[in-house]
Amino acid sequence: MALTLTTAGESHGPGLTTLVEGLPAGLELDREEMNRDMARRQLGHGRGGRMKIETDTAEVTAGVRHGRTLGGPIALQVANRDYANWEERMNPWPVEAEIPPVHMPRPGHADLVGVWKYGHEDVRNILERASARETAARVAGGALAKAFLRAVGVEIRSHVTQIGPVVIPEREQPLGVGDFEGVDADPVRCLDAEASKAMVAHITAERKNNESIGGTYEVLVFGLHPGIGSHVSWTERLDGRLAQAICSIQAHKGVEFGDGFALAATPGSQAQDEIFGPDEDGEGIHRHTNHAGGLEGGMTTGQTLVVRAVVKPIPTITKPLRSVDLSTGEPAKALRERTDNCVVPAAGVVGEAMIAFVLASAYREKFGGDHIDDVRAAIAAYEERIGWVGARARA
């Protein structure tokens, strides 16, 4: 059973469309929960003026009746309220007004290579679709994937771990679902109060310097069953699929699982997660560590999935970099538009959505089912077969 997510739309066009196919019938959806994720994507100190215009919601136009999925494709629409200010420049149809083309590509954006590849002269024909505004449509689709995962006992959370040079301190104990209470109320979605203050101060200072700021965030997934994904083919290895999904998000330049890059300097005896048999507490086969981040051999281990992503400073900055006027070949300053100067807190919400989609897709492939009750029954049979009921790992 394949699960697919397709988005369409431009940053300043009439709106964004999301099409999700492959979810089972009977899945209960919560409109407020879906729109809460849409609002969370707009959070974070460092966002620009666009977020004062948009109040994103996902309107269902197909595939759902009375709050439950029907088993067919689900269509969602996210309106671009800013389109009212761009109607002449972004109208799908010819307009009478003279619309000046954009000829100054931004370093670090899709602008230059895009016009070469697709044969355009106006950079706006590229930048509108390449814009991270497209992630609003991904978050809408990801909310459906989250609803499916929640129905089978899986929860996803994220938090910011670094902005610029400011890094959160190392934790002595692994995070649990309850530790994320109130994370969205923090101005940078950080779980450490002192680090949060320093992050906010750094963003503010760099905004005054006309700079954009990058950072890292962490996504944790709780309640996963072991054996999601597969070792038998490189296309089915879950870590590869998750890495591709994260790196497909605009401005993302790196991803790691568990201890990730730190394992390069770790002796092998300390890099693996040793396996222990059933104990007196009634716990089955389990582990005391999670260096692998919940993945071994391309499959989930049943431990918490730990994914960290690197977000570079976005290329649209208020201090334009050097570029070239494509119409003349002469030196020029890159395009300057209204922009954020830090998107890391919002990027974590997008990361949640993409991870949710990949995991939901892998669950659909493994357990199938036309109705959500069929899925639950298949999962229960699998738990019984592997003896995993009540044997969730500690780490």
N, C-alpha and C positions, 0 to 999 in steps of 0.2 A: 504494500500500500504506500504509494508515493505521496509525500506532502510537498507542495510547491508554494512559493511566495513570489509574486510579481508586483512591481511598483511601476507607476507611470506619473509623469507630471514634471513641471519646471518650477523653479524657485519662486518666480513672480508671475506664473501663469494662473489660470482660473482656480486650479486646485490640484491635489495629489490623489491618486487612486491606488488602492491595494487590492489584489486578488489572491485569495488563499484557497487552494484546492487540496482535498485529501483528509479533512477532519471528519471524524465519525458523526453520525446523527445522534441527537439526544444530549449533546454537551451543553450544559447550562452556562450562559454568559451573563456577566454583570456589567451593565452599561457604565456605571460609576467607576468600577474597577478599571475598565478599558480607558476611560477618559482621564483617570488618575495618572496612568502611565504617560498619556499625552501631555499632561501638565508637568509631570516630573522631567520630561525631556527639555522643558523650557527653563528649568531651574539653574541657579548657579551664579555666584558673583563673577562678573566678567562678561555676561551676556550683553548684547547690543540693543539698539533701538527697535529692531524687528520684533523682539519679544514683547514690546509694549503695544504692538499692533495686533499680533496674532494671539488668539486664545484657542488653541487647537482642541478639536474634538473629532472623534471618528464616527461618522454616520454610516450605519449599515444600510446598504441598498439592495442586497440580495443574499440568500442562503440562510437566513435566520427568521424564525417565526416565534413570537411570544417568548423571546429570550432563550430559545434552544436552537442548536444547529439542525439543519435538515438533511445533511449528508452530501449536499452539492457544493459548488463553488460559493465562497463568501466574498462579496464585494464591499469595500469600505471607501468612503470619500472623506478627505480632509480638505476643507476650504482654505484658500489663501486669501485672507482678508486684505492683504496688501495689494492684491490684484487691482483694486479700485484705483490705486495710484499708478498703476503700470498698464492700464487697459490698452492704451494706444501702442506702447512699446512691445507688449506681449500678446496682443490679440491674435488668435489663431487665423484670422482672416485679414486680407489687405485693408489698410486704412489710408485715409487721404493725407494725413499729416506726414511730413518728412521726418523719418526716424534716423538720427545720426548713428552710424555703426561704431562699434568698439574695435579699435585696432591695437590696443596696448595690452598684451598678455601678461599675466602675473606669474613671476617665478614661483614654483611650488604648486601651481594649480594645473588643471587639465587643459588650460586655455590654448597654449601654443601647439602642443602635439595634437589636440583635438581638431583644430582648424586644418592642420596638415592632413590628418587621417580622413576627415569627412568632407573635405573640399569646400569649407566655408571661408568667407572673408571676414564676417562679423563674429568676433569672439563671443558675443552674447549667445550665439547659437550653440555654443559648447558650455559656457559657464552656468547657464540656467539649469541644465540637467545634471551637471557635475556637482552642483552646490550641495552642501550638507543639509539643506532644507529637505532633501529627499528622504532623510532619515525619519522624518515625521511619519511617512508612509510605512517605513519598516517597523517603527514602534507600534503602529496600529495593528499590523499583521502579527507582531510579536506578542501583543496582548492576547490574541486568540491562541497562540501556541502556549502561553503561560496558563491560560484557562484549562487547556487540555492537560498540561503537566500537573497542575494543582489537583485535577480530578483523579490523578493516579499517585498523589502523595509527594510530588516534587515541588520545592520552593526555590526561587532564585532571588538573590540580593546582590547589591554592589555598593562600593564605597571608594572614595578617592584616596590614593596612597601617596601621591607626590604631585606637587605643582611647582614648576621651575626647580629651584634647588631645595625646596622645603619637602622633607620626607617624614612620614609618620614613624614613630618609634616602633621597634620590634615588639610583638606581643608574646607573652609567655604562654598563653593558652590559645588554642584555635577558636575562631569565632563560631557562634551558633546563631540560629535564626533570631532569637530574642535580642541579640546584641545590636541589631540594626534598627531597633525602635527609635524613631526620631531622627534618623540619618538625613532624611529629606528636609528637615527643618534647619539643618546646618547650611550656612551660605555657600559652602563648597562641597557638601555631602561627604564630610570627613568625620570619622568616628573619634578622633583625638582632638579635644578642645583647644589645646595649646598649638598644635600643628595647624588647626583650622585658622586660628587668628593670624599666624605667620603667613599662611597661604593667601588670605584675604589682603593682608598688607602688601605682599609681593605683587599680587595682581593689580592692586591700586597704583602702586609705584610704577609698574611697567606700563600701565595704561597712560599715565602722565608722560612717559617716555615714548609714547606712540608705538609700543611694542605689543606683539602677541605672545602668549605663554602656552607651553605644552605641559605634559605631565603623565601620570600613570593612574590607572584605576584597577580594582580587583573585583571580579565577579565570583561568587560562591554559589554552588548549587547543592541543596540538601535533599536527601531522600531518594537518591538515584538507586536503581537496581543494578546489581553487577551484570556484566555481559551485554551492555548496550554498545553497539558498534561491532566490529569484527577484526580479526587478525588476518583473514584469508585473502584479502585484496587491499591494495593501497587505497582504492577509492572508498573502501568501507571503514578504514581506520578513523576512529572518532576524533583523535587529536588533530589529524590532518584536516578533517572537515571543519572543526571548530576554528583552527588557525586561519583557514581560508575565509570563513565567515567574518572573523574579527578584522582581518586585514582588508576586507572589502569595504569597510567603513571609511569614509573620507577622513584623511589626516592620520590614520593609524599606520604606524611603522614598525611595530613589533608585538610579539605575543609570547608568553611563557606559561607553562603548567607546573603547579606545585613549586618546588625550589628552582625550577627552570635553569637560568643561566648560571646560578650559583653552583649547580652540580658539576660544572666544568672543573672546578677546583676542589671537589670533594672526593675523598677516597671511596672506592666502590663499596666497601663494607659499611660505609655510613650513608650511602646514597640510596640504598634500597629500603623497602618497607617490609621488615621481617614478618613472618606469618606465625600465628599462635593458635593452638587448638582451643576447644571449648573450655571454659573456666567455671569456677564455683558460683559465679554470679549468673550463670545461665546463658552467658554469651557464647555464641558458636565460634567458628573459625574467624579470627579477627587480627587486627594489626594495631600497634601502638603509635605508629608514625604515619605521615602522609606526604613524604618527600615527592612522590610522583604526582600529587595533585589529583588523585582519584582516577588515574588512567594507567593501565598497563597493557601493552600489546595492542593498542588501538581500541581497547574496551574499557568501560567503566568498571571500577573495582567494588562499588557499593559504598565507598567513602565519599566525603565531600569533594566535589569537583572544584578545583581552584584554578582560575584563569586570570592572568594579568595582562594588560594591554598598554602599549606606549602610544601616546597621542602627541604628534609634533605641533609646534606653534602654527596656527592656520596662516595661509599665505595672503589673505586679504588684510592688510594692515594700514593704519592711518598715516604711516610714513612710507609712501610708495617706494619700492625698490626700482633699480635700473632695469629697463626693458628696451624694446624696439617697436617703433610704429610700423606695423606690418604693411601699411599702405605706401610707405615711403622708404622703409629700411633705415630710417634715421633713429638715433638714440632718443629715448623717451622715458617718462616715468610710467610705471605700471598702473593699470586701472585702480582707482580708489573708489570704494563703495562703503556704504554703512556696514559695520561689521562688529562682531564680538572680539574681545581680546583674549578670552579664555573659555574653552568649551569642554574642558575635562569633566566637570561635574555632570553635564548633560550627556557626554559621550558614554559614561558608565551605564546610563539608562538604555542607550542604543545597543551597547554591548550585551546587556541583559536580553534584549529583544532578539538579537542574532543568535545568541547561545540557546535561548528558548526554542527558536525555530529549528536549529540543528538537532537538539535533543528530542523535540516532539517528532521530527521527521524520523529519527532513528527508532524511537518507540513505535511509531506506526509501522515501520518496516519489520520490526521484530514481532509485534503482537497483533497487527492487523485489526480486524473487527469493523463491521458496518455501523454498529451502535456502541456508545461509550460503555454500556454494560458488557458487551462482548470483549472489549479491551480489558476491563477489570477482571473478567473471568479468566482470560488468557494469562494475565499477570499472576493471578492467584494460583493457577495451575503451575506456572513456572516457578514461583516461590516454593511451592510444595515439592516440586521435583528436585530443586537444588538444596532444599532444606534451609532456606534463607529466612523464613518467617521469624521475626524477632531477633535476627542475628546481625543487626546493623553495626558497622564498624565504629570504633570510638573516635577515630581521627577524621 
